[in-house]
Amino acid sequence: PPTVPPPPGPPARGSLSLHRAYLRSLLGLLRLGQLALGAAFWVTVAAHKYEGAAHFALFAAVLVWLLTLALFGLSLLGRWELVPWLGSRWLLTNLVHDLALGVGLYAAATGIMGHKAKQRSFCNLPGYSQHCLYSAYLSASICGGITAWLYLFSGLYCLSRRCQNQRDII
C-alpha cells in the first residue's frame, strides 16, 4: 500500500540565546534589582520566626518574586510570544505586573513588616537578653520598601513606553 507522508511538524524555532539588549536596558537592570531585593525580603522573613500577618507578607513577596522571575526569564530569552494571549501584549503585561502586583503587594508587605518591627522595638535596648526579631523585621521592611520603589520605577518606565505608542519592552 502507498505510504502517507507524516504531517508537518511545528515550525522550527531558533536556538535559545540571551537577549543581551534587554539585559543592558533599564527594565532589565530594574528586574535584577527587584529579584535581588525581593529575595532578600522573603529570605529574611522566612529565616526567622514569624506569625500573624507576616504569613501574608511572605506569601505576597514570594508570589511577586516568582512572577518577576518568570517575566525576567521570558524577556531575557526573548520568548514572551510563547505565553498565550499575554505574549502579544508583553509591554502591558509588564506594566500591570509592576504597578498592580509589584507596588501593591510589596507596599502591603512592607507596611506589615514595618508594623511588626515597631511592635518589637522594645527589644532593641542594650542588655535585653531574649531573642529579638526587631532587626529582622526592620531589614525586611527596608528591603520591601526599596523593592516597591523599584517596581514603581519599572512600571512608570513601561507606562512611558506605552504612552509613546511603543510595543516592545526595550
C-alpha angles and dihedrals in degrees: 000000000000116000120236115224114244117261115266114269127230116290113277115256123213120253118277114265135162118267093228094182089062092049091054095043125099091251092051092051092047090051091053090052091047091051094047097046093038090055090048089053098051096037089053092051095042094048092059134056109274135175143173117009092005086079089065092045090053092046092049093047094049093045094051091042092054092047090048090050090053092048091047093048095048092045093046091052092041091234103124090119087073091069108091115241094345096064093068089051098043097141091050090046091054091046094052092043093052100043102033103032104021100043096031100048096037091049090052092046091048091051091050094050092044090053091049090049090052090051090053097043092107092070092060090081120113113261096026104143103192125090107275125208094185096101093045093050092044092049091050090048093052093047090048093050093050090046091052089053091050089053090049091052093048091046091052089048091054090045092053091050090049092050089053088057092247117146102194127080094232 
